Amino acid sequence: MRAIWTGAIGFGLVNIPVRIYTATEQATLDLDMLDKRNHANIKYQRINESTGKVVPWEDIIKGYKYEGTYIEVTDEDFEKASPEKSKIININEFVPETEIDTMYFDTPYYLEPGKGGEKAYALLHKALEETGKVAIGSFVMRTRGNLCLLKAAPDGIITLVRMRFAEDIRPAEDLKIPAASSVKPAELKMAISLINQLTPKKFDITKYKDTYNDELLKLIHAKAKGKKIAQPKFKMVKNNTTNIMSQLRESLKTKKAG
């Protein structure tokens, strides 16, 4: 793997040199965009608005429009704006992970200790593990300020989860949400029974696989062989308040039978 960020964790007066690595990868099929008339690949070009000519990457810069004029912003400017945050993951506080709404979680990364930081890295991992807490911090990556969470993962690894800021979450006040008083005690009891029945002794996320890509690939292979694919019919069953109890009962019976 190739590190995408190099810097240090600021843990009190201790600086722990680390490298950040991407922890995820896309498992989707690699589909190209084509012209439907002759299946030629579609290519994107960066066009100069004034001249209409293609601009190579090495001639493209960033700029901010200020009072009608663009001010060029260089990589050096990003570091000058906050040199500490550009190189330091500054830990601000430690909190129980359960206090953080999962809506704020964005992208996970691996942290690897840099040379000379192995002992402090192991110490921070052990401290997080023993306290059951996560560290909340901030840093700059790719010219963007980030809020993040540091967590003790298995095998001695510290993971970093980039988080959304509170202002990134849209308010839900316009949603039409039913009142809790509309729930009947008998329905609630039945729903809890179904939840308990579907609760495993230990959660194992590895048993969940993305099968959609496999099904799509089968369809593509069938089309390549000239087979016609029939459109399957799917009908969404709408629930109503009169049959929730019966549907819950059937769900419980189905699970028991399975």
The 8 nearest C-alpha neighbors of each residue, nearest first, counted from 0:
[[1, 2, 20, 21, 3, 22, 19, 109],
 [0, 2, 3, 20, 21, 19, 4, 18],
 [1, 3, 20, 19, 4, 18, 0, 5],
 [2, 4, 19, 20, 1, 5, 21, 18],
 [5, 3, 19, 2, 18, 6, 140, 20],
 [6, 4, 18, 17, 19, 3, 2, 7],
 [5, 7, 86, 17, 87, 16, 18, 4],
 [6, 8, 16, 87, 15, 17, 14, 88],
 [9, 7, 88, 15, 14, 87, 10, 89],
 [8, 10, 89, 14, 88, 90, 11, 13],
 [11, 9, 13, 8, 90, 12, 14, 89],
 [10, 12, 13, 9, 90, 14, 89, 91],
 [11, 13, 10, 14, 9, 15, 8, 89],
 [14, 12, 10, 11, 9, 15, 119, 8],
 [13, 15, 9, 8, 7, 10, 16, 12],
 [14, 16, 8, 7, 116, 119, 17, 120],
 [17, 15, 7, 113, 116, 6, 112, 14],
 [18, 16, 112, 113, 7, 111, 6, 5],
 [17, 19, 5, 111, 110, 4, 2, 112],
 [20, 18, 110, 4, 2, 3, 109, 5],
 [21, 19, 2, 109, 108, 3, 22, 110],
 [20, 22, 108, 23, 109, 19, 107, 3],
 [23, 21, 108, 109, 107, 20, 24, 106],
 [24, 22, 21, 25, 107, 108, 106, 20],
 [23, 25, 26, 22, 21, 27, 107, 108],
 [24, 26, 27, 23, 28, 29, 22, 209],
 [25, 27, 24, 28, 212, 209, 29, 23],
 [28, 26, 25, 29, 212, 30, 211, 209],
 [27, 29, 30, 212, 26, 216, 215, 25],
 [28, 30, 27, 31, 26, 25, 32, 212],
 [31, 29, 28, 32, 27, 33, 40, 216],
 [32, 30, 33, 29, 40, 41, 28, 39],
 [31, 33, 41, 40, 30, 34, 42, 39],
 [34, 32, 40, 38, 39, 41, 35, 31],
 [33, 35, 38, 39, 36, 37, 40, 41],
 [34, 36, 38, 37, 33, 39, 32, 40],
 [35, 37, 34, 38, 39, 33, 40, 41],
 [36, 38, 39, 35, 34, 33, 40, 41],
 [39, 37, 34, 33, 35, 36, 40, 32],
 [38, 40, 33, 34, 37, 41, 35, 36],
 [41, 39, 33, 32, 42, 38, 34, 31],
 [40, 42, 33, 32, 39, 34, 43, 31],
 [43, 41, 40, 44, 32, 33, 39, 31],
 [44, 42, 41, 45, 46, 40, 53, 32],
 [43, 45, 46, 53, 42, 54, 55, 52],
 [46, 44, 53, 54, 47, 43, 55, 52],
 [45, 47, 53, 52, 51, 54, 48, 44],
 [46, 48, 51, 52, 49, 50, 53, 54],
 [49, 47, 51, 50, 46, 52, 45, 53],
 [48, 50, 47, 51, 52, 46, 53, 54],
 [51, 49, 52, 47, 48, 46, 53, 54],
 [50, 52, 47, 48, 46, 49, 53, 54],
 [53, 51, 50, 47, 46, 54, 48, 45],
 [52, 54, 46, 45, 47, 44, 55, 51],
 [53, 55, 45, 46, 47, 52, 58, 56],
 [56, 54, 57, 58, 53, 59, 45, 44],
 [57, 55, 59, 58, 54, 45, 60, 53],
 [56, 58, 55, 59, 60, 54, 45, 61],
 [59, 57, 56, 55, 54, 60, 61, 53],
 [60, 58, 56, 57, 55, 61, 54, 45],
 [61, 59, 58, 62, 71, 73, 72, 57],
 [62, 60, 72, 71, 73, 59, 63, 70],
 [61, 63, 71, 72, 70, 69, 64, 60],
 [64, 62, 70, 69, 65, 71, 72, 61],
 [63, 65, 69, 68, 67, 70, 62, 66],
 [64, 66, 68, 67, 69, 63, 70, 62],
 [67, 65, 68, 64, 69, 70, 63, 62],
 [66, 68, 65, 64, 69, 70, 63, 62],
 [67, 69, 65, 64, 66, 70, 63, 62],
 [70, 68, 64, 63, 62, 65, 71, 67],
 [69, 71, 63, 62, 64, 72, 68, 65],
 [70, 72, 62, 61, 69, 73, 63, 60],
 [73, 71, 62, 61, 76, 70, 74, 63],
 [74, 72, 76, 75, 71, 77, 61, 60],
 [75, 73, 77, 76, 78, 72, 142, 79],
 [74, 76, 78, 73, 77, 79, 72, 80],
 [75, 77, 79, 73, 74, 78, 72, 80],
 [78, 76, 74, 80, 75, 79, 142, 73],
 [77, 79, 82, 75, 80, 76, 81, 85],
 [80, 78, 76, 81, 82, 77, 75, 74],
 [81, 79, 77, 78, 76, 82, 75, 85],
 [80, 82, 79, 83, 84, 78, 85, 77],
 [81, 83, 78, 85, 79, 84, 80, 86],
 [84, 82, 85, 81, 86, 87, 138, 78],
 [85, 83, 138, 87, 139, 86, 81, 82],
 [86, 84, 139, 82, 83, 78, 87, 138],
 [85, 87, 6, 84, 83, 7, 82, 88],
 [86, 88, 7, 84, 89, 83, 8, 6],
 [89, 87, 8, 138, 137, 9, 7, 136],
 [88, 90, 9, 136, 137, 87, 8, 91],
 [91, 89, 136, 135, 9, 92, 10, 134],
 [90, 92, 136, 135, 89, 93, 134, 137],
 [93, 91, 135, 134, 90, 94, 136, 133],
 [92, 94, 134, 133, 135, 132, 95, 91],
 [93, 95, 132, 133, 96, 134, 92, 98],
 [96, 94, 132, 97, 98, 133, 131, 93],
 [95, 97, 98, 99, 133, 132, 94, 131],
 [96, 98, 95, 99, 100, 94, 101, 132],
 [97, 99, 96, 95, 100, 94, 101, 132],
 [100, 98, 97, 96, 101, 103, 95, 102],
 [99, 101, 102, 103, 98, 97, 104, 96],
 [100, 102, 103, 104, 99, 105, 97, 162],
 [103, 101, 100, 104, 105, 168, 163, 99],
 [102, 104, 163, 101, 162, 100, 105, 164],
 [105, 103, 162, 101, 102, 163, 161, 160],
 [104, 106, 162, 161, 163, 103, 160, 107],
 [105, 107, 161, 160, 104, 108, 162, 23],
 [108, 106, 160, 159, 22, 161, 105, 158],
 [109, 107, 22, 21, 159, 20, 158, 160],
 [110, 108, 158, 20, 22, 19, 159, 21],
 [109, 111, 19, 157, 158, 18, 17, 20],
 [110, 112, 18, 17, 113, 109, 19, 156],
 [113, 111, 17, 116, 117, 16, 120, 18],
 [112, 114, 17, 16, 116, 115, 111, 18],
 [113, 115, 116, 112, 117, 16, 17, 15],
 [114, 116, 117, 113, 16, 118, 112, 15],
 [115, 117, 15, 16, 113, 112, 119, 114],
 [116, 118, 120, 112, 119, 115, 121, 113],
 [117, 119, 121, 120, 116, 122, 115, 123],
 [120, 118, 122, 121, 116, 117, 123, 15],
 [119, 121, 117, 123, 122, 118, 116, 112],
 [122, 120, 124, 118, 119, 123, 125, 117],
 [123, 121, 119, 125, 120, 124, 126, 118],
 [122, 124, 126, 120, 125, 121, 127, 119],
 [125, 123, 121, 151, 127, 122, 126, 128],
 [124, 126, 128, 122, 123, 127, 129, 121],
 [125, 127, 123, 129, 128, 124, 122, 130],
 [128, 126, 124, 130, 132, 125, 129, 151],
 [127, 129, 125, 131, 126, 151, 130, 124],
 [128, 130, 126, 127, 131, 125, 132, 124],
 [131, 129, 132, 127, 128, 126, 125, 95],
 [132, 130, 128, 129, 127, 95, 133, 96],
 [131, 133, 95, 94, 130, 127, 96, 93],
 [134, 132, 150, 93, 94, 149, 96, 95],
 [133, 135, 93, 149, 148, 92, 90, 136],
 [136, 134, 148, 92, 90, 147, 91, 93],
 [135, 137, 90, 89, 91, 147, 146, 148],
 [136, 138, 146, 89, 145, 88, 147, 90],
 [137, 139, 84, 88, 145, 144, 87, 85],
 [138, 140, 144, 85, 84, 143, 145, 142],
 [141, 139, 143, 142, 144, 138, 85, 4],
 [140, 142, 143, 139, 144, 4, 85, 3],
 [143, 141, 140, 77, 139, 144, 74, 78],
 [142, 144, 139, 140, 141, 145, 138, 77],
 [143, 145, 139, 138, 140, 142, 146, 137],
 [146, 144, 138, 137, 139, 147, 143, 161],
 [145, 147, 137, 162, 136, 161, 163, 164],
 [148, 146, 161, 162, 136, 160, 137, 135],
 [147, 149, 135, 160, 134, 159, 136, 150],
 [150, 148, 159, 134, 133, 158, 160, 135],
 [149, 151, 133, 158, 157, 152, 148, 159],
 [150, 152, 157, 124, 128, 127, 156, 158],
 [151, 153, 156, 157, 150, 158, 155, 154],
 [154, 152, 155, 156, 151, 157, 128, 158],
 [155, 153, 156, 152, 151, 157, 124, 121],
 [154, 156, 153, 152, 124, 157, 121, 151],
 [157, 155, 152, 154, 153, 158, 151, 110],
 [158, 156, 151, 150, 152, 110, 124, 149],
 [157, 159, 109, 150, 110, 149, 108, 152],
 [158, 160, 149, 108, 148, 107, 109, 161],
 [161, 159, 107, 148, 106, 147, 108, 162],
 [160, 162, 147, 106, 105, 146, 107, 159],
 [163, 161, 104, 147, 105, 146, 103, 160],
 [162, 164, 103, 167, 104, 105, 165, 146],
 [163, 165, 167, 166, 162, 146, 103, 168],
 [164, 166, 167, 168, 163, 103, 169, 162],
 [167, 165, 164, 168, 169, 163, 170, 103],
 [168, 166, 164, 165, 163, 169, 103, 170],
 [169, 167, 166, 165, 170, 164, 163, 103],
 [168, 170, 167, 171, 166, 165, 172, 173],
 [171, 169, 172, 168, 173, 174, 166, 167],
 [172, 170, 173, 174, 169, 168, 175, 176],
 [171, 173, 174, 170, 175, 169, 176, 168],
 [174, 172, 171, 175, 170, 176, 169, 177],
 [175, 173, 172, 171, 176, 170, 177, 169],
 [174, 176, 173, 177, 172, 171, 178, 170],
 [175, 177, 174, 178, 179, 173, 172, 171],
 [178, 176, 179, 175, 181, 180, 182, 174],
 [177, 179, 180, 181, 176, 182, 175, 183],
 [178, 180, 181, 182, 177, 176, 183, 187],
 [179, 181, 178, 182, 183, 177, 184, 187],
 [180, 182, 179, 178, 183, 177, 184, 240],
 [183, 181, 180, 179, 184, 187, 186, 178],
 [182, 184, 186, 185, 187, 181, 180, 188],
 [185, 183, 187, 186, 188, 182, 189, 181],
 [184, 186, 188, 187, 183, 189, 244, 182],
 [187, 185, 189, 183, 188, 184, 244, 190],
 [188, 186, 190, 184, 189, 185, 191, 183],
 [187, 189, 185, 191, 186, 190, 184, 192],
 [188, 190, 192, 186, 187, 191, 185, 193],
 [189, 191, 187, 193, 192, 188, 186, 194],
 [192, 190, 194, 188, 193, 189, 195, 187],
 [193, 191, 189, 195, 190, 194, 196, 188],
 [192, 194, 196, 190, 191, 195, 251, 197],
 [195, 193, 191, 197, 196, 192, 198, 190],
 [196, 194, 198, 192, 197, 193, 191, 199],
 [195, 197, 193, 194, 198, 192, 254, 251],
 [196, 198, 194, 195, 193, 199, 254, 192],
 [197, 199, 195, 196, 194, 200, 202, 201],
 [200, 198, 201, 202, 197, 196, 195, 203],
 [201, 199, 198, 202, 203, 197, 195, 196],
 [200, 202, 199, 203, 198, 204, 197, 206],
 [201, 203, 199, 204, 200, 198, 205, 206],
 [204, 202, 205, 206, 201, 207, 199, 200],
 [203, 205, 206, 207, 202, 208, 201, 199],
 [206, 204, 207, 203, 208, 202, 209, 201],
 [207, 205, 204, 203, 208, 202, 209, 210],
 [208, 206, 205, 204, 209, 203, 210, 202],
 [209, 207, 210, 206, 205, 204, 211, 212],
 [208, 210, 211, 212, 207, 213, 26, 27],
 [211, 209, 213, 212, 208, 214, 215, 207],
 [210, 212, 214, 213, 209, 215, 216, 208],
 [213, 211, 215, 214, 210, 216, 27, 28],
 [214, 212, 216, 210, 211, 215, 217, 209],
 [215, 213, 217, 211, 216, 212, 218, 210],
 [214, 216, 212, 218, 217, 213, 211, 219],
 [215, 217, 219, 213, 218, 214, 212, 220],
 [218, 216, 214, 220, 215, 219, 221, 213],
 [217, 219, 221, 215, 216, 220, 222, 214],
 [220, 218, 216, 222, 221, 217, 223, 215],
 [221, 219, 223, 217, 222, 218, 216, 224],
 [220, 222, 218, 224, 223, 226, 219, 217],
 [223, 221, 225, 219, 226, 224, 220, 218],
 [222, 224, 220, 221, 225, 219, 226, 218],
 [225, 223, 221, 222, 226, 220, 219, 227],
 [226, 224, 222, 223, 227, 221, 220, 228],
 [227, 225, 222, 221, 224, 228, 223, 220],
 [226, 228, 229, 225, 222, 221, 224, 218],
 [229, 227, 226, 230, 222, 218, 221, 231],
 [228, 230, 231, 227, 232, 226, 218, 222],
 [229, 231, 228, 232, 233, 227, 218, 234],
 [232, 230, 229, 233, 228, 234, 227, 218],
 [233, 231, 230, 234, 229, 235, 228, 236],
 [232, 234, 231, 235, 230, 236, 229, 237],
 [233, 235, 236, 232, 237, 231, 238, 230],
 [234, 236, 237, 233, 238, 232, 239, 231],
 [237, 235, 234, 238, 233, 239, 246, 242],
 [236, 238, 235, 239, 234, 242, 240, 243],
 [239, 237, 236, 240, 243, 242, 241, 246],
 [238, 240, 241, 242, 243, 237, 236, 244],
 [239, 241, 243, 242, 238, 244, 182, 181],
 [240, 242, 239, 243, 244, 238, 245, 246],
 [241, 243, 245, 244, 240, 239, 246, 238],
 [244, 242, 246, 245, 240, 241, 247, 239],
 [245, 243, 247, 246, 242, 186, 248, 189],
 [244, 246, 248, 242, 247, 243, 249, 241],
 [247, 245, 249, 243, 248, 244, 250, 242],
 [246, 248, 250, 244, 249, 245, 243, 251],
 [249, 247, 245, 251, 250, 246, 244, 252],
 [250, 248, 252, 246, 251, 247, 253, 245],
 [249, 251, 247, 253, 248, 252, 246, 254],
 [250, 252, 248, 254, 249, 253, 193, 247],
 [253, 251, 249, 255, 250, 254, 256, 248],
 [254, 252, 250, 256, 251, 255, 249, 257],
 [253, 255, 257, 251, 256, 252, 250, 196],
 [256, 254, 252, 257, 253, 251, 196, 250],
 [255, 257, 253, 254, 252, 251, 250, 249],
 [256, 254, 255, 253, 252, 251, 250, 197]]
